[in-house]
Every structure is written in C-alpha cells, then in structure tokens.
C-alpha cells in the first residue's frame, strides 16, 4: 500500500504547482533564464598567467596553477606538467617540484616515480582567472580568523 501511496501523493503535489510559478523559479547561477530552458554559456576568459605563487588559505590546500595550461596533454600516455615540475626537471625549468606526497602510494609507502593516484594534476590543482564570484563568499583564512578579536580562541593582544 505504501509503495502505491507515495508516488500518488508526489504526483498530486507536483500537479498542484501552477505552471507559471514553476517557470518563475530561478537559480542565481543561471541568471534570468528559467530552469526549463538552456542557458547560453559565458564566454571563456583568459586564465591568470602571472606565474606568481599564491598564498594558500588553509593547511594542505593544493597550490593553484599560476600559468596557462591550454593544450597541455594530461592523459594515460603523457603528463605535460611533469616536463617542468618533475624532480629531475626543476633546476632547468625553475618550477617548484611536486610534493613528496605525490610519490606515496595509498599505504603511505614511497615510490621511485609519481604515484598513479596523483598522476592527473587537475583533480586538485586548478588554473585561476580574475572573475567576479557567482555567489557571495564569506570565507576567511585561518590567520584572519585567529587574529580577529571576536574569535573564541584568538590570542590576547599585547598592549
């Protein structure tokens, strides 16, 4: 009985919503386009190519990519990132070496080469672009939080 009753109640609830009201439902990320319509994608913007390392906002945050990566091949056959960031290439490229954690397997044992689970860089590392955020963000890094007088564990200010 319950298997039959739940779909019937759900269908009745959906039928009770007027179609005009459903069309007015908007999503802030989509802008004024109704949910039932396909949006036109925003134009692609040029990524940041300053090549300046950015400050990380929290411990263990993967560093962001401070340069363009268009056309980089990163697949099972090749990883273009390693042409500069591999341990053996950093002296000539002056790029930072990948973290030693990228040489560990899932059991924590160190490997001689890049771990297969860390091979696809764009899983964690992303290029940046100077854009206006789509949604408001109230994020504060840990140092800001600790130095705010109203923080519960803030260090006492010296007079």
MOTA-V483121 format. One record per residue. N is the residue number from 1. RES is the residue in three letters. PHI is phi in whole degrees, -180 to 180 (* if undefined). Layout:
# MOTA-V483121
N:RES:PHI ; N:RES:PHI
This chain:
# MOTA-V483121
1:UNK:* ; 2:UNK:-64 ; 3:UNK:-62 ; 4:UNK:-83 ; 5:UNK:-70 ; 6:UNK:-62 ; 7:UNK:-62 ; 8:UNK:-67 ; 9:UNK:-65 ; 10:UNK:-65 ; 11:UNK:-64 ; 12:UNK:-66 ; 13:UNK:-67 ; 14:UNK:-68 ; 15:UNK:-70 ; 16:UNK:-76 ; 17:UNK:-79 ; 18:UNK:-63 ; 19:UNK:-60 ; 20:UNK:-64 ; 21:UNK:-69 ; 22:UNK:-66 ; 23:UNK:-70 ; 24:UNK:-79 ; 25:UNK:-63 ; 26:UNK:-121 ; 27:UNK:-117 ; 28:UNK:-58 ; 29:UNK:-72 ; 30:UNK:-92 ; 31:UNK:77 ; 32:UNK:-79 ; 33:UNK:-72 ; 34:UNK:-60 ; 35:UNK:-61 ; 36:UNK:-77 ; 37:UNK:-108 ; 38:UNK:-84 ; 39:UNK:-87 ; 40:UNK:-86 ; 41:UNK:-66 ; 42:UNK:-68 ; 43:UNK:-66 ; 44:UNK:-68 ; 45:UNK:-112 ; 46:UNK:-73 ; 47:UNK:-71 ; 48:UNK:-61 ; 49:UNK:-127 ; 50:UNK:-74 ; 51:UNK:60 ; 52:UNK:-107 ; 53:UNK:-67 ; 54:UNK:-98 ; 55:UNK:-69 ; 56:UNK:-88 ; 57:UNK:-90 ; 58:UNK:-155 ; 59:UNK:-61 ; 60:UNK:71 ; 61:UNK:-69 ; 62:UNK:-65 ; 63:UNK:-65 ; 64:UNK:-84 ; 65:UNK:-89 ; 66:UNK:-93 ; 67:UNK:-150 ; 68:UNK:-69 ; 69:UNK:-129 ; 70:UNK:-58 ; 71:UNK:83 ; 72:UNK:-71 ; 73:UNK:-92 ; 74:UNK:-135 ; 75:UNK:-146 ; 76:UNK:-66 ; 77:UNK:-94 ; 78:UNK:-154 ; 79:UNK:-133 ; 80:UNK:-61 ; 81:UNK:-60 ; 82:UNK:-72 ; 83:UNK:-66 ; 84:UNK:-117 ; 85:UNK:-97 ; 86:UNK:-68 ; 87:UNK:-54 ; 88:UNK:-81 ; 89:UNK:-113 ; 90:UNK:-69 ; 91:UNK:-67 ; 92:UNK:-79 ; 93:UNK:-89 ; 94:UNK:64 ; 95:UNK:-87 ; 96:UNK:-67 ; 97:UNK:-72 ; 98:UNK:-63 ; 99:UNK:-63 ; 100:UNK:-62 ; 101:UNK:-64 ; 102:UNK:-75 ; 103:UNK:-105 ; 104:UNK:-103 ; 105:UNK:-87 ; 106:UNK:-67 ; 107:UNK:-92 ; 108:UNK:88 ; 109:UNK:-82 ; 110:UNK:-81 ; 111:UNK:-110 ; 112:UNK:-77 ; 113:UNK:-125 ; 114:UNK:-55 ; 115:UNK:-67 ; 116:UNK:-58 ; 117:UNK:-78 ; 118:UNK:-114 ; 119:UNK:-73 ; 120:UNK:-93 ; 121:UNK:-55 ; 122:UNK:-74 ; 123:UNK:-68 ; 124:UNK:-122 ; 125:UNK:-98 ; 126:UNK:-132 ; 127:UNK:-72 ; 128:UNK:-115 ; 129:UNK:-141 ; 130:UNK:-82 ; 131:UNK:-131 ; 132:UNK:-79 ; 133:UNK:-60 ; 134:UNK:-74 ; 135:UNK:-131 ; 136:UNK:-64 ; 137:UNK:-134 ; 138:UNK:-105 ; 139:UNK:-61 ; 140:UNK:-129 ; 141:UNK:-70 ; 142:UNK:-63 ; 143:UNK:-65 ; 144:UNK:-64 ; 145:UNK:-63 ; 146:UNK:-70 ; 147:UNK:-94 ; 148:UNK:-84 ; 149:UNK:-58 ; 150:UNK:-83 ; 151:UNK:-67 ; 152:UNK:-61 ; 153:UNK:-111 ; 154:UNK:-67 ; 155:UNK:-67 ; 156:UNK:-67 ; 157:UNK:-76 ; 158:UNK:-83 ; 159:UNK:-99
